[in-house]
């Protein structure tokens, strides 16, 4: 359908979005994507695909469904769909003479949940404006309907998943978040067998709260302990206690539930997104790395604190001040304790060398850079991930005294 034959006025766009929203409210989840394809056809769009990130964060996988264009999964690295996903921007690829293929990020707030791809014979500013709004609505619908179905989970799986991994994925917050002042992203390996590693975060007023944990052991025991640790952390965070009290809440929960022979290592942080001031409790974890201008400038050491569950004394809190553009990389011991070269541990030095080497290349944003680091580390370890291995990165952009200032 040519551009000249399609009504793309502002009023038509509002009617289209309103019609989609009205119909979608009562539709079962599996009909949402076909409905989107049907509505896109009203503006001359065709070959509509809804692509979701797989659990290993390597591919964008098409949702199956009537009226949808279902092709092979697209790699997140080095594909138009991947660029739209990682950068959060629309990517247009000419398919002359058959039109323009558009890849629109599906943004739920600041988190990208997938990509919508479609083809138009011709693309104007009105199309871009309407499709941008449509992609936002589609993202909201997918997130809402996701709570009522297993269809989206199934599409994202590329191999069988263990029960412990099932528990951990249900426990996690969104894998990334971005606001003008600060950005976070995380990756867990092995995606389909993860057990004791987890992370959590929340932005409350001007304070970013972060926890990265590693429960001892493997399988269901570790997943159960991680669930209790994160549950205790969230409870403490939501009743507005101090950083030291969060540690105490988690310590009490683990020791009461599992006894003195079990423990969880943890990093707990508060980051003031207006000033860059960071408070850190490190309970048995490897020290986070401070990355400035692409290079590791120091390990953020803190006073020794016993792992959660051992009944440690009130932890001493170490404070650091971030500079604009600084990144903080947290990681679990599965990254550095993996054995390579006939039994030698991978080690912190190799990790730092990988970070520095990648820092010499142009940055493509926090999520893309963290994914590239994860893939590089996996290659350096010859693909071995015998223990849980988690990366969690924070980038402080600096900003106004109040994160709501962007609305003024």
N, C-alpha and C positions, 0 to 999 in steps of 0.2 A: 504494500500500500504506500503510495507516494505521500510526501509531506504535504503537498497542496490539497489533498483530499481529506485530511484529518483535522478536526477542530482541536487546536492546542491552546485555546485561550485560557486566561486565568480562571474564569468561571468553570470551564470544562474540567480543568485540573482539580478544582475543589470538589466538583461533583464526582469525579472519578475516585478520588481518595475517600470521600464520604461514603460512596457506594461500597467500596472495598471494605471499609471499616464496619459498616452496617452488616454486610453479609458475613464477614469473618467472625463476628462475635459468637454466632451460633453454629458455625461449621466445626466438624471434627477436625483434629489436627492434620490428618493426612490429606485433607482437601484444601489446605491453605495455599500451598505452593501452586497447585493447578488453578486455583482462583486467581492468584497473582498473574499467571500466564494468560488467563482469559482477559483480565483487565488491561494488561500491557498490550494485548492485541488491539484494543480500542484506539491506541495511538499509533498503530502501525508496527508495533514491535513483534518480533518472532524469535524462535529458537531460544526460549527463556530457560535459563538454568539457575537453580539455587544451590550454591556451593558452600559446604560447611567444613570447618577445619577438623582433620582427624586427630585422634588422641595423641599421636606421636608428634603432632605439629609439623608434619612434613608435607601433607597433601591437602588440597581442597577437594572434597568429595561431593559429587552431585546427588541431590535428593532424587529418588525415583518418584514417578507419579505421572498420571495422565496429563497430557498437554505440555509436559516438560521435555526439554531437550536434555537427554541423558547421554553423556560422553564419558571418556576415561577421566579419572581424577587428574587434577592439574597440580604440578609441584608448586609449593609456596615460594621457593627460591627460583628466580629466573622464569617467571611466566607473567603474562599481563594480569591474570586473576590474582596471583600472589602479590604483585606490586600494589594492586588496589587494596588488598587485604592488609598488607604490612604498613602502607603509608596512610591509609584512610582516605585516599583520594580517588576520584573517578579516572579510569584509564580507558582511552579510546583507541581502537585499532582498526585502520581502514581495511575493508575487505572488497575493494573495488574490483569488479563493478557491482558487487552484491550488497553494498552498503557499509555501515559502520558497526563494528562489534563493541559494545560498551560493557565495562566491568565496574559495578557500583558497590562500594563497601557497605555492608549492612551493619550500621553503627547503633549499638544499644548504649546510649550515653557516650562514654569514651571507649568502650570495649567493642572490638570488631567481632561479630559473631559469624560472619561469612561474607559471601560475595553474590550479588545478583548479576547475571550476564544476559544480554539480549542484543538483538541486531535490529537496527533501523536503516531504512533506505537513505535517509538524510537526517542530520542532527542540527537543530538550532538551539538558541539560548532558552526558548520556552521549553523545549524537550529536556534540556539539562536541569532546569529548575524543577520541572514536574517530576522527573525521575529521581532527583535527589530527595525530594519529599517522599516519594513512593518507597524508596529504599529504606528510609527511616521508619516508615510505617511497617514495612515487611519485617524489619529487624525486631520491632516491638511485638509483632504478632508471633514470630518464631520463639522469642523468649517466653512470652506468656503461654503459648500452647505447649511448649516444651515440658511444662510441669504436669501435663495431662497425658503424655504419651511416651512410648519407648522408641517411636519411629526415628526420631532425630538421633538418639543415642546409637541405634543400630547402624544408621548410615555412616556415622563417624568412626565406627570400629573397622579396623582393617585386619585384625587377627583376634583370636580368643582372648578374653580378659579374665584374670583371676578374681576370686571373690574379694580378696584384700584390696586389689586395685579398684574394684567396683565401689567399695566403701570409701576409699580415699578420694576418688573423683567426685563422689557425691558430697564430700566434705569441703571441697575447695571453693574459694571465691572465684570470680572471673580471673583468667590467667593474665590479664593486663588491665591497667587503669591509667588514664591520663587526664590531668587538669592543667591549666596554664602554669601552675607553680611546680608541679611534681608529676613524675611518671613512674610506674612500676610494671614489672613483667616477671613471670616465673616459668620454669620448665621442670618437669619431673621425668626421670628415667628409672627403670624401663617402664614406659607408659602403660603397658598391659600387665605388668607384674609388680607394680609399686606396692609397698606395704606400710613401712613405718615413717617415711618422710612426708611432711606436709608443710604448708604455709598458710598464713591468714593475714588479712590487713583490713583496715577501715580508716576512712578519713572523717574525723569528727572535729567540727570547727576548723581550726588551723593546725591540728595535730594529726599526722599520719601515724597510725599504730600498726606495727608489723611484728609478726612472730614467724620464725622458721624453726621447725622441730625435726628431730630424728629419734623415733622410738626404737629401743633396743630390740634385737631379734628380727624374725622374718615372718611372713605370712600373716594369718589372722591375728595371732597374738600381738604383733607389732601394730597392725591396723587398728585393733581395738584400743590399744594404749594411746595411739595417736589421736583417736576419736575423743577419748576422755581428756587428753591434754588440750586439744583445740577447744573442746566444749568448756573446760574450766577457764581457758584464756578468754574466750568470748564473754563468758559470764562476768569475769572480773572487769573486762573492758567496758561492758555495758552498765556496770554499776559505778563506773567512774573512779576506780581506785588508782593508786600510783603504780609506776613501773615495778617497783620493788614488791608491792602487794600482789601484782599480777603473778609474779614468780611464786609467791607464797601460796596463792590460790591453786596454781597448777601443781606445786610440790605436794600440797596436802591431798589433792584429788588422786594423784598417782600413787602416793604412799598408802592411802587408805584402801584404794581399790586393788592394788597389785602387790602390796607388801614391800619389804626392804630390798628384795633382790631384783627389782625392776626399776628402770630409770628412762628418762627422756632427756636428750641434750636439746638445748634451745638457745636461740638468740631472740631477745625482745628489744624493740626499739620504739622510741618516740621521735618523730622528725617534725619540727615546726616548719611548715611550708612557707611561712612568711619570712623567717629569719635564717633558715638553714641550720639551726641548732639541733643537734641529734644527741639523744641520751640512749645509752646502750647497756644492756645486761647480757653477758655471754656466759651461759651455763653449760660448759663442756664442749662447745662448738669450735671448729676452726675459726680463727679471727677473720672478719670481713675484710675485703680489699677496698681501699680508696683509690679510685681511678680518676685521674685529672689529665685532661688533654690527651686522652687515649692511652695513658700509661699508668701502671700501678705505682703510686707514690709512697704508700705505706700500708701495713696491716693495722687495722684498728683494734689494737689490744685493749683489754680491760682487765680489771681485777678478777682474780680467780673466783668463780662461783661454782658450787657443786651442781651436777645435773639435777633436773627436776625429779623428785621422788626420793632423794637421799636425806631430806630434812636439813638442808643447809641453812646457815645463818642468813640474816637479811643481806641481800647482795649489795655491794658497792657499785654505784652507777658511774660509768665513764661518759664524759661529755666531749663531743667534737663539734666543730663548726664547719659546715660545708661551704664551699665557694660555688658561685653560679656555674652550672655545667658539670659539677662533680657527679660521679657515679659511685655507688656503693654496691659491691658484689658480695652476696652471702651465698655460701655453698655448704653442703653436707659432706661428711667424710668419705662417702662413696665416690666422690670425684677424685680425691687425692690418694685414697688407699687402694684403688684398683691396681692389680699387679700386672706389670708389663715387663718385657725383656727378661724372661726367665725368672720371674719372681720379684723383681724390683718394683717398689711402689711408684705410682705415677708422680706423686709428690707435689708440694706447693710451688716449687721452682718451675716445673713444667707448666703448671696452671698459669703462673704469672707470665711466663714467656709467651704462652698462647694469647693471653689478654693483650700484651704489648704488641705482638705481631699483628693482631687484628686491628689494634688501635692506629696502626700506620695507614690503614685503608680508609676510604671515605665512609663516614657513618651514614646509615640508612634509617636511623631512628632506633630507639631503645629495643623494641620488640625484635626488629630484624637483626640487630647486632647481637642480642642475646641468643637468638636462634642460631646465628652463624657461629657463635662461640660454642654452643652446645654441640653442633655438628662437627666442629673442629676438634673438640675434646674427644668426641666419640671416635673420630678417625685416628687421633693420636693414641687412643687406647685400643686400636685395632678392632673397634666395634664392641669391646667387652664392657658389660655393665652387670657385674655379678652381685652388686649391692645397690640399694637405692641411692640415687645420685640426683640432687636437686640444686638448681641455680635460681637465685632470686636477686633481681637488680633494681635499684632505685636511682633515678636521676633527678637532681634538684635543679630546676630552671630559674629559681628566684621569682619574686613577684611582690604583689601588693600586700599590705598588712592584713588584709582580709580577703580570703579566697572568693568571697562573693562580690568583690569589687568589679569583677569582669561583667557583672550585670548592670553596673551603674551607667 
